[in-house]
Every structure is written in structure tokens, then in C-alpha cells.
């Protein structure tokens, strides 16, 4: 099946109070988060679209689908993913109706066309977790050498000396703890 971009709502010829359920393929776009690329799996999921024609004109819409986001862990860069469940609703009230309310104008309906791919992609992105991690307790990478801290939690580096104290390295003491004159 060819992925749906638009759905002509008027072409459904729905009467007020009538509802329909459609299962449609929709292409999802790759996502960039924190300068890393993430791909949806599957790239073309089947979405479930529930459409109800409202008595006063307009539509009540519900979009549902499951997908997975795949890419690098945001801490250790190992391949990982997260399951995403999308369940969103929109209302579209026709302008000039008895309930002319701007909040009931969906950004995803233009004229009689439902911008299905845009709605699915936006909803997918809004449903993403704040961080894509291989596991919640991921320790990430060593900021000095890039070692994976999950593989070696005891990994350490000697702290670099503070450069402001570098002049003190030239001071020498004898065995009794007295200052040795360097002059």
C-alpha cells in the first residue's frame, strides 16, 4: 500500500453523528535529537484513524499507532531504541458554525483535507521520551578518553593538576623538610 499523505474528509461522505475507523499506512520521517539521527521502525506503520462527524459540523479525530525509535543511546552511543505509543485526538469545527471557537480549529485540517502524514509525524515526535537511553542507569562515556563506563564502572583517571599551582612544582625540600634554595 502507498503511504497516505492527505485524506479527503469530504470524500468519506459521512452524515452527522456517523463514525468510521480506517487503518492506513503513513510514512514517518527520521528524527534528529541532540545531533544524533534516529529512525522510526517501521518507517511506514499502519495507523488507526477514528473519524466522527459532529452534529454541528466538523470532525472529531483520533489517531493511534505503535512504532519504535532506533538510534544511539544519548549517553554511551551504543545502538538502542524505545517503543513509542501514539494516541492523539483533534477536533475540527467548521468556521462560521454555532460554536465558532479557534481552539477547535485543527492545525492538521486544511479545507476538507486531513494532513495525515504531518499529524502522524508531529505526534510521533511529541511522544518521544526526553532521552533515548540503552537503559535508565546508563553511565555513559568517560569525558577524558571516551571509554564506555557501563563496561568498566571502576574506570578512573588521575585528576589533572590545577594549572594555577604549577609554579609550586619547582619548589624542593630536603630530607628534613627545609626549603632547598634553587638559586
C-alpha positions in Angstrom: 0.0 0.0 0.0 1.1 3.5 -0.8 1.6 5.7 2.4 -1.1 8.3 2.8 -0.2 12.0 2.9 -3.7 13.5 2.8 -7.2 12.2 3.5 -10.1 13.9 1.8 -12.7 14.0 4.6 -15.5 15.2 2.4 -14.9 12.2 0.2 -15.9 9.9 3.0 -19.5 11.3 2.7 -20.2 11.0 6.4 -23.5 12.1 7.9 -23.6 14.0 11.2 -23.2 11.6 14.1 -21.6 8.9 11.9 -18.2 7.4 12.7 -15.6 5.5 10.7 -12.4 3.6 11.5 -9.7 3.4 8.9 -6.3 1.6 9.0 -3.9 3.5 6.8 -0.2 3.3 6.1 1.7 6.6 6.9 5.4 7.3 6.3 7.3 8.6 9.3 10.4 10.8 8.9 13.7 10.2 10.6 14.3 12.5 13.6 17.4 14.4 14.9 17.8 14.6 18.6 20.9 16.1 20.3 22.8 16.0 16.9 22.1 12.3 16.5 19.9 10.6 13.9 17.1 8.3 14.9 14.9 6.2 12.6 11.3 5.1 13.1 10.7 1.4 12.9 8.7 0.6 10.9 9.2 3.6 8.6 5.7 3.1 7.3 3.4 2.0 10.2 -0.3 1.3 9.8 -2.1 3.9 11.8 -5.7 3.6 13.1 -7.8 6.7 12.4 -11.2 7.1 14.0 -13.3 9.8 12.4 -16.6 11.0 13.8 -18.7 13.6 12.1 -20.1 16.0 14.6 -23.7 17.2 14.6 -22.8 20.9 14.4 -20.4 20.2 11.5 -16.7 19.4 11.7 -14.9 16.2 12.9 -13.6 14.5 16.0 -10.4 12.7 15.1 -8.3 10.1 16.9 -5.0 8.7 15.6 -3.3 5.7 17.2 -0.2 3.7 16.3 2.8 2.0 17.8 6.4 2.4 16.5 9.9 2.3 17.7 12.6 4.9 17.5 16.1 3.4 16.8 19.5 5.0 17.1 22.3 5.6 19.5 22.0 5.9 23.3 22.3 9.5 24.2 24.9 8.7 26.9 27.0 5.8 25.6 26.3 5.9 21.9 25.5 2.2 21.7 22.7 1.2 19.4 19.3 1.2 21.2 15.7 2.1 20.8 12.5 3.0 22.5 8.9 1.8 22.0 6.6 4.7 21.2 2.8 4.5 21.6 0.9 7.3 19.9 -2.7 8.1 20.9 -3.8 11.6 20.0 -7.1 13.5 19.3 -8.0 16.6 17.3 -11.3 18.4 16.9 -12.1 20.4 13.7 -15.1 22.7 14.0 -16.0 24.4 10.7 -15.6 28.2 10.8 -18.9 30.1 11.0 -20.6 27.3 13.0 -22.7 28.0 16.1 -19.6 27.0 18.2 -17.0 29.1 16.3 -14.1 28.6 18.6 -10.5 29.0 17.5 -9.4 26.2 19.8 -11.5 23.8 17.8 -9.6 24.5 14.6 -7.1 21.7 14.0 -3.7 22.5 12.5 -4.0 19.3 10.6 -7.2 20.0 8.7 -7.0 22.4 5.7 -10.3 22.8 3.9 -11.6 19.2 3.6 -8.1 17.6 3.7 -6.7 15.9 6.8 -2.9 16.3 6.7 -2.4 12.8 7.9 1.3 12.4 7.4 2.1 15.7 9.2 -0.2 14.8 12.1 1.4 11.3 12.5 4.9 12.7 12.3 4.3 15.5 14.8 2.5 13.2 17.2 5.4 10.7 16.9 7.9 13.3 17.8 5.8 14.7 20.7 5.5 11.2 22.1 9.3 10.6 22.2 10.9 10.2 25.6 13.1 13.1 26.8 16.2 10.9 26.4 16.7 7.8 24.3 18.9 5.5 26.6 20.0 1.9 26.3 18.9 1.6 30.0 17.9 4.0 32.7 21.1 3.7 34.7 23.4 4.1 31.7 26.7 5.6 32.9 27.7 7.0 29.5 31.3 7.6 28.2 34.4 8.8 30.0 34.7 12.5 29.2 38.5 12.2 29.0 39.1 9.1 26.9 35.7 8.0 25.7 35.7 4.6 27.4 32.3 3.0 27.9 31.6 3.4 31.7 28.9 0.6 31.5 31.6 -1.9 30.7 34.1 -0.7 33.3 32.3 1.1 36.1 35.6 1.4 38.1 37.3 3.4 35.3 39.1 6.4 36.6 41.7 9.0 35.6 44.1 10.8 37.8 42.9 14.3 38.3 44.9 16.8 36.3 46.7 19.3 38.4 45.3 22.8 38.7 47.5 25.0 36.4 47.3 27.9 38.8 49.5 25.9 41.2 52.1 24.9 38.5 54.7 27.3 39.9 54.8 25.3 43.2 56.1 22.2 41.4 59.5 23.8 41.2 59.8 24.1 44.9 62.1 21.5 46.5 62.6 20.4 50.1 65.4 18.4 51.7 65.0 15.4 53.9 64.3 17.5 57.0 61.6 19.4 55.2 63.6 22.6 54.8 63.3 24.6 51.6 66.2 23.9 49.2 67.5 27.1 47.6 67.3 26.8 43.9 69.4 29.8 43.3 
